[in-house]
Amino acid sequence: MSSIYEKYDLKQVINASGRMTILGVSTPSAEVVETVNYGLNHYFEMKDLVNKTGAYIAQLLGAEDAVVVSCASAGIAQSVAAVIVQDNDWLLENLHAAPLTVAHDIVVPRGHNVNFGAPVGTMVALGGGRLVEAGYANECSPEQLAAAITPQTAAILYIKSHHCVQKSHLSVEQAAVVARKHKVPLIVDAAAEEDLQCYYQFGADLVIYSGAKAIEGPTSGLVLGRQPYVNWVKRQSGGIGRAMKVGKEGILGLTQAIENYLVQEKVTGAQMVEKMTPFIDSLNTLSGVKARVVWDAAGRDIARSEIHFDEAIVGMTTGELVQRLKTGDIAIYFRGYKANEGIVEVDVRSVTAEQLNVIYRCIRALLEGEKKA
Ligand SMILES: *Cc1c(COP(=O)(O)O)cnc(C)c1O
């Protein structure tokens, strides 16, 4: 179907940035695509589909219950709405109609108040919550988290992500202890995480995953957890959830993707290192370029190639280089979070060995062109 690229005049992409929303996240397996197709071609009693697939996923993951949603962001907004509205029928339909008189503060460690592509705070506000920060930009201890809890607190929201400050911030287990002690629910956003069970086991009441990231499902999200919280999330389909409706194809596709994800053999960090080693060796022959293996900052078993450019030698800033590789004939996307430090990262999970070679040749051509000029 390369004609789709021609038909709409779209650029070919090499995705060396990981599971990125701006590039379409991931490419699900044939079996998941087939299940999506089956879903599209049949009717279901949707309530039945939601409940039975939720129970099926929950049983696979050892949680009380689960529900498929349209994406992790929708999962955050609906989880926040769930803990505020609970089973109040009037509030379900009037969440944003008037200032809330029920508890609606959502306590978030300050270093977790991030922009993952959209701000965490926007999803909290969408769910009717008022975001209250605990601790500081560089630290949040269990005591600092506890100190932010008041009778107005509806939940603690913990963002488990490489986007967050890792340093001097409490763990999910510690947040769960604080939540229990103060009798408030704990919501964990684990959107891009690979472990679908541990945060629930650590004591979270609701845990949110993105369907297309680690799980490689269709565009969708998963909320799993305890009762009555999951039921309250389901009820939101008659409230704000309707603006983020998930279809039968997404529900069935994600359920299948989760089942496959649990049994499939995972590509290990060591295998990623093996794949990237020739690439790193080639890069290190270029003057002004230093490449090496680095491990995921959030502790996942993911190895990436870190490329450091000596800007004085290569004759352009790293930001410029990243930009020019994006705008070439084939768009090459790196992880550019550290471009201001002269560093880019290559995530090899969605890149073939041949594509790594293309990336190397493009970098070499760019640097040689710069020197000739
Ligand atoms: C990607 C991400 C989200 C959003 O997930 P979507 O499924 O794209 O809505 C939320 N939180 C974190 C930490 C993420 O990495």
The ligand as a Tripos MOL2 file, in Angstrom:
@<TRIPOS>MOLECULE
LIG
   15    15     1     0     0
SMALL
NO_CHARGES

@<TRIPOS>ATOM
      1 C1          1.8930    8.6520   25.8670 C.3       1 LIG1
      2 C2          1.5650    9.0530   27.2520 C.ar      1 LIG1
      3 C3          0.2700    9.4370   27.5940 C.ar      1 LIG1
      4 C4         -0.8240    9.5490   26.5700 C.3       1 LIG1
      5 O1         -1.1410    8.3310   25.9710 O.3       1 LIG1
      6 P1         -2.1790    8.3360   24.7610 P.3       1 LIG1
      7 O2         -2.6010    6.9180   24.6400 O.co2     1 LIG1
      8 O3         -1.4310    8.8210   23.5620 O.co2     1 LIG1
      9 O4         -3.2810    9.2550   25.1390 O.co2     1 LIG1
     10 C5          0.0000    9.7710   28.9000 C.ar      1 LIG1
     11 N1          0.9630    9.7260   29.8400 N.ar      1 LIG1
     12 C6          2.2220    9.3560   29.5610 C.ar      1 LIG1
     13 C7          3.2230    9.3180   30.6480 C.3       1 LIG1
     14 C8          2.5640    9.0050   28.2580 C.ar      1 LIG1
     15 O5          3.8190    8.6270   27.9760 O.3       1 LIG1
@<TRIPOS>BOND
     1     1     2 1
     2     2     3 ar
     3     2    14 ar
     4     3     4 1
     5     3    10 ar
     6     4     5 1
     7     5     6 1
     8     6     7 2
     9     6     8 1
    10     6     9 1
    11    10    11 ar
    12    11    12 ar
    13    12    13 1
    14    12    14 ar
    15    14    15 1
@<TRIPOS>SUBSTRUCTURE
     1 LIG1         1 GROUP 0 **** ****
